[in-house]
């Protein structure tokens, strides 16, 4: 009986330590501020699109970079970490523009409601290596897309320049009936033999930090910004 009480006590103590650590995590504090703070405080969380002039990519949209690459926080977990970054906006779905992060070519599969992927023939960090950039949630909850007409479903190899408009941020998440916060999800995806790997798996993506010149890996995001 006494052992049982010790076990319960230890479990409660561990839970408390976990909760306090989660509460003190500055990244979680930022989320609370974004969800509940007043407009002036929230404005301090909004990242500029070009935070590092010498970085090869620009951010696709202005907003709060809330979920990071390699992020284990909900709806993700230690075993299923976030494979891109999420940029949240205050604007209504279909209002906040999404721009190309670099020069390249747009592809969109026939059944992609809210998504495009961009081929970048030469990775600026590993020249001669091709990479891809994936953008999603550019539709409303009913699945009406906010993607520019030249990137209609089924297109391949549509040229685009850095900073050109792709579409607008939405809140569509086809598989989940619940409403998601309005955001764009962006990931840097590895190539295999000329085509993109499935970006659902983090092993098929790259740490976006050096591309954007911001600390975007959850595990090292408290360190100095790696503006190259
Ligand atoms: Zn995401």
Boltz pocket constraint, residues with backbone or C-beta under 6 A from the ligand:
constraints:
  - pocket:
      binder: B
      contacts: [[A, 67], [A, 82], [A, 84], [A, 85], [A, 86], [A, 184], [A, 185], [A, 186]]
      max_distance: 6.0
